[in-house]
Amino acid sequence: MTFHSSSPDQTRRLGFRLAQQLRPGDVLILRGDMGAGKSELTRGVARGLGIEGYLPSPSFTIMQMYETGRLPLYHFDWYRLESEEELYELSMDEYLYGSGVAVVEWPSMAEDAVPETHLELTLTPGGDDERIIEIRPVGGFHPIDETLLLEDET
């Protein structure tokens, strides 16, 4: 599935609509360069799960936990990981394989820790605020209804 976003708000709305289809234990793997819109998409997922308030990027804490929505959200940013072992030392696998929704930015820093079953989202800048967002289920991830992700034009 490929979607085109022309603004950060539109990227957040896609995340919001995606959240409506997420289940306990789902893992979203976000790929894209710095500034590609990964955190904006995650903010939309959080809103779609019913989580209110500001969501900072967890760049310095590696993980932010939000438990006030329909499902808990565990927002990982692996950019500053020294090693994959650091995830296990911090017991983050409990959250990655937990009963909430885990969103992982910068999975390339610990590829071996990425669960076999996940939803991979690749965000690619297309110029200014435009983004191309590709969504690909991996390893038997449950079906996502593409029609529910489309913008409501009415």
C-alpha positions in Angstrom: 0.0 0.0 0.0 1.3 3.4 -0.9 0.0 6.7 0.3 0.9 10.3 -0.5 0.9 13.0 2.2 1.2 16.7 1.4 1.5 17.9 5.0 2.5 16.9 8.5 -1.2 17.1 9.4 -2.1 14.6 6.7 0.6 12.3 7.9 -0.8 12.4 11.4 -4.3 11.7 10.0 -3.0 8.6 8.3 -1.5 7.5 11.6 -4.8 8.2 13.3 -6.8 6.0 10.9 -4.2 3.3 11.0 -4.5 3.2 14.8 -8.2 2.2 14.5 -7.1 -1.1 13.1 -4.3 -1.9 15.5 -4.4 -4.7 18.0 -2.6 -5.6 21.3 0.9 -6.8 20.5 1.2 -5.0 17.2 4.6 -3.6 16.2 5.1 -0.8 13.7 8.6 -0.5 12.2 9.1 3.0 10.9 11.9 3.5 8.3 13.0 6.8 6.9 15.7 9.5 7.1 15.8 12.2 9.7 12.8 14.5 9.1 10.9 12.0 7.0 7.8 12.3 9.3 8.2 9.2 11.5 7.4 11.1 14.7 4.4 12.9 13.1 3.0 9.5 12.0 3.5 8.3 15.5 1.6 11.3 17.0 -1.3 10.4 14.7 -1.2 6.8 15.9 -1.2 8.0 19.5 -4.3 10.2 18.9 -6.0 7.3 17.1 -5.4 5.2 20.2 -7.0 7.9 22.4 -3.8 9.3 23.9 -3.8 13.0 24.5 -1.1 15.6 25.2 2.2 16.3 23.7 4.3 13.4 22.3 8.0 14.2 22.2 10.4 12.1 20.2 12.1 9.6 22.6 15.5 10.3 21.1 17.2 10.7 24.4 15.2 8.2 26.5 15.0 5.5 23.9 11.4 4.8 24.8 8.3 6.8 25.8 5.4 4.9 27.3 1.8 6.1 27.1 -0.9 4.0 28.9 -4.0 6.3 28.8 -5.5 5.2 25.5 -7.5 2.2 24.2 -4.1 0.4 24.1 -0.8 1.3 25.6 1.7 2.9 23.2 5.4 2.2 23.5 7.3 4.6 21.3 10.9 3.5 20.7 13.7 5.5 19.1 16.7 3.3 18.6 18.8 6.0 17.0 21.1 6.4 20.0 21.5 2.7 20.9 25.0 1.6 21.5 24.1 -2.1 20.8 21.1 -4.4 20.6 22.0 -5.7 24.1 21.1 -2.3 25.5 17.5 -3.0 24.7 17.5 -6.2 26.7 19.5 -4.7 29.6 16.7 -2.1 29.9 14.0 -4.8 29.7 12.5 -3.1 26.6 11.7 -6.5 25.1 8.8 -6.7 27.6 7.3 -3.7 25.9 8.3 -4.6 22.4 6.5 -7.9 22.8 3.9 -6.6 25.2 0.1 -6.1 25.1 0.2 -2.6 23.7 1.3 -1.1 20.4 5.0 -0.7 19.9 6.3 1.9 17.4 10.0 1.7 16.5 11.9 4.5 14.8 15.4 3.7 13.5 15.1 -0.1 13.6 18.4 -0.3 11.6 20.3 0.3 14.8 19.1 -3.2 16.2 17.7 -5.1 13.2 18.0 -8.5 15.1 15.6 -7.2 17.7 12.8 -6.4 15.2 10.0 -9.0 15.7 9.4 -11.3 12.8 5.8 -10.2 12.6 5.4 -6.4 12.2 4.0 -3.7 10.0 6.7 -1.8 8.1 6.1 1.8 7.2 8.7 3.5 5.0 8.5 7.3 4.8 10.2 9.0 1.9 10.3 12.8 1.4 8.9 13.8 -2.0 9.7 17.5 -1.7 8.8 20.2 0.9 6.1 18.7 3.1 5.2 15.9 0.7 5.8 12.3 1.8 5.4 8.9 0.2 4.4 6.4 2.8 4.6 2.7 2.0 2.9 0.2 4.3 3.9 -3.4 4.2 2.7 -6.2 6.5 5.6 -8.6 7.3 5.6 -12.1 8.8 1.9 -12.7 8.9 0.9 -9.3 10.3 -2.9 -9.1 10.4 -4.6 -7.6 7.3 -5.0 -3.8 7.2 -8.0 -2.4 5.3 -6.5 0.1 2.9 -9.9 1.7 2.3 -10.1 2.7 5.9 -6.7 4.6 5.6 -7.8 6.8 2.7 -8.7 10.4 3.3 -12.4 11.1 3.8 -13.2 13.6 1.1 -16.7 14.4 2.4 
